[in-house]
Every structure is written in C-alpha cells, then in structure tokens.
Amino acid sequence: MKNFKKGLTLIEMVVVIVIVTVLAAIILPSAHRAIEKAKIAQAIGDYRGYDKAIMALYADTGRWPGVDGVIPCPVVLQSGSTDLDTNLSGWRGWDGPYVESMKPWSPWGSTYYLCFPTNITIPNSLWLSMESGCYPPGSGADCPIPTRSGLRIDRLMDDGDAETGNFIYHEGDGCALVTREIE
C-alpha cells in the first residue's frame, strides 16, 4: 500500500477559491445595498427626530433654537450645543431635554448642523443640514452623502426634486438641507 498525504491539491484549492469568489460577487452588492438602505432610514429618522424636538421646544417656550443669537450659525449638533438637550438660554417653559441623545454626525460621517440664517435666500427658516465636512471637524476625511442616497431621501421625505421643497440635496458636494419656515 502506498502512503498518501492528506490535504488539498493545488487544483482543489483553486476550485475552492473560485467558488468563494463567485459567492462573494453575488452577496456583496446585496449587502452594500442593504447597508445603504439602513443609512437612509437612519438619516430620515434623525431628521424627523430633530424636527419633532425643535417643534416641542417651540411649543413649550415659544422660541426656536438659534433665534435671538442664542447659538451661532451653524452649530454642530452635539451635547450641550443647543436648547434641545440643555436649557442654555434659561427659557421659561423649557421642559426638555427634547432629544434623547444628540447625534453630531450622519450615517455617512458628515456633520449635522443647525442654523437659523437671517440674510440668505431662504429667510425665516430653520435649517438642519448634513454638511460634507466630516465629524469630528478637521478630520480631513471626505464623507458626502452618495448621490443615489441623497436623491432617495428626497423622494421619501419630500417632492423628489433635489432643488425644491423642504429637503434640498446638492449633488456636487453631497450636502443635504432640511428647511422649516418659521415666524
């Protein structure tokens, strides 16, 4: 009897590698799409959560965050930066915190900002934006919202037109902006 070594031959290893590669090529695009859908759902949830918090703050105090120079424009939404989680301004009627936890960055790593602009093209509005500047600020990374995701968020939240409505997506820099008209 011959003495055979147990193990894989080169051909068997190549076949296994080919099978694994084919399976990865089939599975990875599906996994990427699922991850991107989850990021879109997270971003929409973040926007809606902040919008509800802003409206609750206004209902309790009669004031918008960022009005009367309370916060600079724009401000990164992080703990202690606005009246949404801390009564920074000492407003009467404040019954917060209005957010469970502040999320300073989007699912893509871009920074969430809150701004009350006074001298621009959309007056009397409160802006919640996802800027392409990454969190933490100054990290040097580039983390814009992918075009397909930004347009999908617009279709799900607004009118489907990236240039109009309350959700505005800038394809060139991957930034998004949600506006709310206020008094």
C-alpha positions in Angstrom: 0.0 0.0 0.0 1.1 3.5 -0.8 1.3 6.1 1.8 -0.9 9.1 0.8 -0.7 12.5 2.5 -4.0 14.0 3.4 -4.5 17.6 2.2 -5.7 19.7 -0.6 -4.1 19.7 -4.0 -3.5 22.9 -5.9 -6.4 22.3 -8.2 -8.8 21.7 -5.2 -7.6 24.9 -3.6 -8.2 26.9 -6.9 -11.7 25.4 -7.2 -12.5 26.5 -3.6 -11.1 30.0 -4.2 -13.2 30.3 -7.4 -16.4 29.2 -5.5 -15.7 31.7 -2.7 -15.1 34.5 -5.2 -18.3 33.8 -7.1 -20.3 33.7 -3.9 -18.7 37.0 -2.7 -19.5 38.6 -6.0 -23.2 37.6 -5.6 -23.5 38.5 -2.0 -21.5 41.7 -1.6 -23.7 44.0 -3.8 -26.8 42.9 -1.9 -25.1 43.6 1.4 -23.9 47.0 0.3 -27.5 47.9 -0.8 -28.9 46.8 2.5 -26.3 48.8 4.4 -27.1 51.9 2.3 -30.9 51.5 2.8 -30.2 51.3 6.6 -28.2 54.5 6.4 -31.0 56.3 4.5 -33.5 55.1 7.1 -31.2 56.3 9.9 -30.8 59.8 8.3 -34.6 60.2 7.8 -35.1 59.1 11.4 -32.6 61.6 12.6 -34.2 64.4 10.6 -37.6 63.6 11.9 -36.4 63.2 15.5 -34.7 66.6 15.4 -37.8 68.2 13.7 -40.1 66.9 16.5 -37.6 68.1 19.1 -37.5 71.5 17.6 -41.3 71.7 17.4 -41.7 70.5 21.0 -39.2 73.2 22.2 -41.1 75.8 20.3 -44.4 74.6 21.7 -43.1 74.8 25.3 -41.1 78.0 25.0 -42.4 79.9 22.0 -38.8 80.1 20.8 -36.8 78.5 18.1 -33.2 77.3 18.7 -30.8 79.7 17.2 -33.1 82.7 17.3 -32.0 85.9 19.2 -28.3 85.0 18.8 -28.6 82.1 21.3 -26.5 79.8 19.2 -24.1 80.7 16.4 -24.9 79.7 12.9 -24.2 77.0 12.1 -23.7 74.9 15.2 -22.7 71.2 15.3 -25.5 69.2 17.0 -23.6 67.8 19.9 -24.5 67.6 23.6 -24.8 71.0 25.2 -24.7 72.9 22.0 -28.4 73.9 21.8 -31.5 74.3 23.8 -32.7 70.9 22.6 -30.9 69.0 25.3 -29.9 71.7 27.8 -31.7 74.9 28.8 -28.8 77.1 27.8 -30.9 80.2 27.4 -32.9 79.8 30.6 -36.2 80.0 28.7 -39.4 79.8 30.7 -41.5 76.7 29.9 -38.5 74.6 28.9 -39.4 71.1 29.6 -36.6 69.1 28.0 -34.4 67.5 27.1 -36.2 67.3 23.8 -33.8 64.7 22.3 -32.7 61.5 23.9 -29.1 61.9 22.7 -27.5 64.4 20.3 -26.1 62.9 17.1 -23.4 65.1 15.7 -22.9 63.1 12.5 -24.9 61.4 9.8 -24.7 57.7 8.9 -22.1 58.7 6.3 -19.9 60.6 8.8 -20.9 64.1 7.6 -21.7 66.6 10.3 -25.3 67.6 11.4 -25.6 71.4 11.7 -28.5 73.5 13.0 -28.7 77.1 11.7 -31.1 80.0 11.7 -30.0 82.1 8.7 -31.1 85.7 8.6 -29.5 87.1 5.5 -29.8 84.4 2.8 -32.2 83.2 0.1 -34.5 81.3 2.4 -35.4 83.8 5.1 -37.4 83.0 8.2 -36.4 79.4 8.1 -34.6 77.0 10.4 -32.1 74.7 8.7 -31.0 71.3 9.7 -28.2 70.2 7.4 -25.8 67.4 6.7 -22.6 69.0 5.5 -19.9 67.2 3.7 -17.5 68.3 6.4 -16.8 65.2 8.4 -17.2 64.6 12.1 -15.1 65.2 14.0 -14.4 68.6 12.4 -11.0 68.9 10.9 -10.6 65.1 10.4 -9.7 65.8 6.7 -11.9 62.9 5.5 -14.4 63.4 2.7 -17.8 62.0 3.6 -20.6 63.4 1.5 -23.9 61.7 1.1 -23.8 59.5 -2.0 -25.9 60.9 -4.9 -28.3 57.9 -5.1 -28.9 58.1 -1.3 -29.4 61.8 -1.3 -32.0 61.6 -4.1 -33.7 58.6 -2.4 -34.0 60.6 0.8 -35.5 63.4 -1.2 -38.1 61.1 -2.8 -39.0 59.6 0.6 -39.2 62.8 2.6 -40.2 65.4 0.0 -41.1 66.1 -3.6 -38.4 64.1 -5.3 -36.8 67.2 -6.8 -33.3 67.8 -5.3 -33.6 71.5 -6.0 -37.0 72.3 -4.5 -39.1 71.6 -1.4 -38.1 71.3 2.2 -35.4 68.7 1.5 -32.7 70.0 -0.7 -29.8 67.8 -1.9 -26.6 69.3 -3.5 -25.2 66.6 -5.8 -21.9 68.5 -6.3 -20.8 68.4 -2.7 -23.1 65.7 -1.2 -24.7 68.1 1.3 -28.4 68.0 2.3 -30.6 70.6 3.9 -34.0 70.4 5.5 -35.7 73.8 5.9 -38.7 74.7 8.1 -40.5 78.0 7.6 -40.9 79.8 10.9 -42.4 83.1 12.0 
